[in-house]
Amino acid sequence: MRIDPFLGRPTSRRDFVTLGVGLFAALALPAALLRRTTLARRTFPLMGTIAELQVAHRDERYAEAAIDAAIAELQRVEQLMSRFIATSDIGRVNLAASRDGVTVSEETAEVVRAALAWSEASNGRFDPAVGRVSELWDVLNKNEPPAPGAVQPLARRGFWRQVDVSTMNGQPAIRFASADLHLDLGAIAKGYGIDRATQVLRDRKIEHAIVTVGGDLYALGGSPEGGAWTVGIRDPHNLKGIAQSLQVQDGAVATSGDYERYFRWHGVRYHHLMDPETAAPRRTIYHSATVLASRAMEADGASTSVFGLPRVAALAIARRHAHDVDVIPLT
């Protein structure tokens, strides 16, 4: 028995097999399962956040090998699409696409097109080209807002309309119409990576698993005991508590929230979810938006697109592009 750092009380294998990461609080698993099935678990840094893989299988070595393969796939996606890696597709695009077209992989082009589709559906609420805005605020490393004179030139620019995905010499290529934009796929590439890692697990005949990267999650199959997995969404006002529990089976959940990555300045919380209209953290009474969908990439893009909206308005936007989604905003 040990003390749970999130719930602040002793826990045992009877309570939870894991506490989850990011904006998810817990994954409940019946104690009976633990007597006949191994739950292999791995936690590691990825895409600027923490990833966690859990695989339930009778053979522990087989489960661990499956996790190795899924991690390798997640890391491959990171090497392709992270803006923090200079040699990635996105790193190279941000360096040179305002001067010349930059060739990229088919996968990167696919994810950029998916991001731009969410920009279209949300009328620019989700803009994957506000990378310079994210760099300016850099909420994980700064503790005060940038000068207004640096922010204002980046506001209301509709950068997503200035990204062209076409071809060059028979390969996908990306071009920018302005030197003021950078791509940042952090709000959709995590979901794509989860979908790819989940497919790796399926290819290995894994039937019960959870793949989590930050605020994005896919539940493969259901609980080995039967029924769905139970996923808890952290309470925005009390990270030791759970605001809502969801039953998830063969589905994705993504939560965009203002309470994981932020700094405070003069009593105001400045978080990492940027509003393209103001080139600053979005101001809203809603502290998170949770989206359920069939694919993690769709849930990921949708949660960023609708963050800050009440449920009816959020659903109207989300269902313009993905018809099988549901939205849960939390104030």
N, C-alpha and C positions, 0 to 999 in steps of 0.2 A: 504494500500500500504506500502511496506517495501523495504529496499535496499537489493538486492541480493549480498551476499558476494562473489560469483564467477563472476558474470557478471558486478558488480560494478555500477549498475543502478537500479532505482526503478522497481519493478515488481508488477504485480497484478494477480488475478486469471484468467484474460483474457490471460495472457502471458503463464504462466506455472503453472501446479498444483503442481509440485515438481521440485526441482533442482537436484535430484539424488545424488548419493554418489560415492566415489572412482574415477574411471577413466571415469565415464559417467557424462555428463554435464547436460542434461535436458530431460524431457519427456513432449512433448507438448500435450496439451489436449484442444479441442475446448471449448470455453466459453459456447456454447449452452448445452453441456453435463452437466455442473455444475448446471444448473437450474433444472435438473430432476434426477440426480444420485449422490449419495454420494461416494466420494473417500476417503476411510479410509487409513491411512498411519501410519507406525510405523518404527522408526529408532532405532537401538540398536547395541552394540558391539558384535562381533562374530568372532571366528577364527582369532584373531589378526587384524581384520579390522572392517569396519562398514557395517552392513546389513540394508536393507530397504525393507519393504513389502508394496505394494499398492494394494488395492482391490476396484474395482468399483462395486457398487451394490445399488439397490434402498433402501434396508433396512440397515441402518447404524449399528444396533446392530448385524445383521447377518454377515456383513462384518468384524466387530471387532472380533467376535467369530472365524471366519475363519482365521484371522490373528493370533489370539492366538494359534490355532492348528498348523499353519504353523511354527510359532516361536518355539513351543515346539519340532517340528520335527527337525528343524535346530539345536537346542541346543542338542538334542539327538545325532545327528551325530557328533557334536563337542565333546561331552563326549566320544564318541567311538574313534575318529580319531585324536584329537589334540595332537601334540607332547609336548605341554606345560602342559598337564594334566597327572600327574604321574600315575593315576589309569586308564587312557584310554587304549585301546588296543595298540596304538602306544607307549604310555608312558611305558607300561609293556614290549613291544617288545624291545624297545631301551635299557631298563635296563638289559635284560637277554638273548636276542635271540642269542648273540654270544657265550653263554655257553650252553644253552639248547633250544629246541623248545618251543615256547610260543603259547598257544592256543588263538585264536581270534574269533570274531564273523564272520558269513558268509558274512556280509556286508563289514567288514574291509578287509577280504580276497579278495572279489570281487573288491574293489577299488585298492588294492595293485596290483592285477593281471592286472587291466586296466592301471595302471601307468607303469607297466613293459612292457605292450604291446606298449605303446607310446615310451618307451626307445628303444625297438626293432625297431620300425618304424623310429625313428630318429637317430638310431645308437648311442644312448647314449647322445644326446644333452639334452634330458629330463632324468634326473636321480633322482628318488624319494629317493635314498639312500644317498644323499649328505647332510644329516642333520647336520653332524659334521662341514661341510664347512659353512653352514648357521649359526651355533652356533659360529663358530670362528669369522666370520665377524660381525654378530649381528648389522646390520646397523641402527636399530632403537635406539640402546643404546650406540653405540660407535661413536667416531668422528675422528678416524684415522685408517688406515689399520693395520692388524696384521703383525707381523714380517715375512719376507719371509721364515724363517726357520720353521715356524709353518704351512705355506701354502703349501709349496712344497711337503711334504709327502702325502698330500691329492689329489694331481693333477694326472690326467690321470690314475685313479685307476679302472674305470669301475665298480663302486660299485653295480650298478643295477644287474650285473651278479652274485653277491655274495649273493643275496636274494633268499631264497627258500620258496615257498608257497606250503605246502603239507598238510598232516593230522597227527594227533597224538591222539590216543585213540578215533578215530572216529570224531574228531573235526578239523576244519581248524587250521593250525599252521604255524608259520613263524620262520625260522632259518637264522642266518647270518653266512657267512663263514669267517668274519673278525670282529675284535673288533673295527676297525676304522670307521665303518659306522653306521649311524643312519637313520631311515626312517623319511621323512618329506613329508606329503601328502598335504601340503598347496597349491600345484599347481594343485590339482585334487579333493580333498575332498570338497572344496567349491562348485564345480560344482555338485558333487554327492548330497550334501545337498540341493542345489537349485532344482535339479530334484525331490528329495523326498518331499520337501515342496510344489512344484508345484502339485505333485500328491495328496497331502492332500487337496489342494484347489480344484482340479478337483473332488475329492470324495465328496466334499461339494457342488458340482454343481456351483462353481464359474466359470464364463465365461470370465472375463476380469480382469487381474491382472499383476503386475510386481514384480518379486522377484530378488533382487540384493544383492550380497555379494562381496564387494570390486570391483574388475574388472570383475566380472561375473554376467550375467543377463539372466533371462528367461522372455519372454513376452508371457503370457497366453492369447490366443485369440487375438483379435485386439482391437483397441480403441472402446469403447462402442458407439461412434458416427459413426462408420463405417470405414473400412480401417485399415491400420496398425498403430501401435504405432510408434512415432518418437523418436529415441534414438540418442543423441549427444555424440560423443567421444571427450574428452577434448584435446585441443591443447597441445602437449608436450612442446611448447615454451611459451605458455601463458595460464595458467590454468583458466583464466577468459573467455577464448574463446573456440569455438568449431571448431575442425579440420575437422570433417565430420559428416553428419547426415545420419542415416540409418533408413529404414522402416522395422520394425520387427513384425511379426505376427506368433504366435505359433512356436517360435524359440528361440534359445539361442545365446548370444553374449558374448565373453570373450576377454578382453584386457589385455595383459601383457606389462607393461611399466616400464621404468627406472626413472620415474619422480614423483612417489608418496612416495616411501620408499627408502631413501638414506641419505648419508652424503657427505659433500664436504671436500676434503683434498688437499691443495695446488692447488686449482682450478679444481680438477678432481672430478666428481660425481661418487661415489661408491654406486651402487644400490643393491637391494635384489635378483636379478635374476642371480644365480651363473652359471658359465661355468664349467662343470665337467672336461674339459681338463686342465684348469688353476687353479681350486679351488679358483676362484676369480670372481667378477662381470664381466659378458660378455661385451667385448668391441665391439662396433658396431656403424655404422652411423645411424641405425634405433632405434628410441626411443620407439616404441611400435609396437605390432602386434595384430591386432584384427581379431578374427575368428568368423564366423557365422556357426552354425550347428543346428541339430535338437534336440540335448541333451546338457545340460550345462556341464556335465562331459566330453563329447568329445571336446566341445569348449575350456574348461579349459585346458585339457591336450595338445591339439593342440597348443594353443597360447604360452604356455611355450616351447613346442618342436621347434617351428619355429621362436621364438623371435630372432631378429638380422639378419634375412635372407630377401633378396628381394622376391617379390611375386612369381615368377615362381619357385624358389627353395623351398620356403615355401609351396606352393601348392603340389609340388612333394612329400614332406615328409608327409604333413597332409593327403593326399589322399591314402597313403599306408595303413592307418588304418581306416580312416573315409571318405567315398566317397561323403558325402553330405555337404562338408565344402567349405567355401570361406575364403580368407585371405586378409587383408588390412594392409600392413606395412606403418608406418609413419616415415619419417626421421626428 
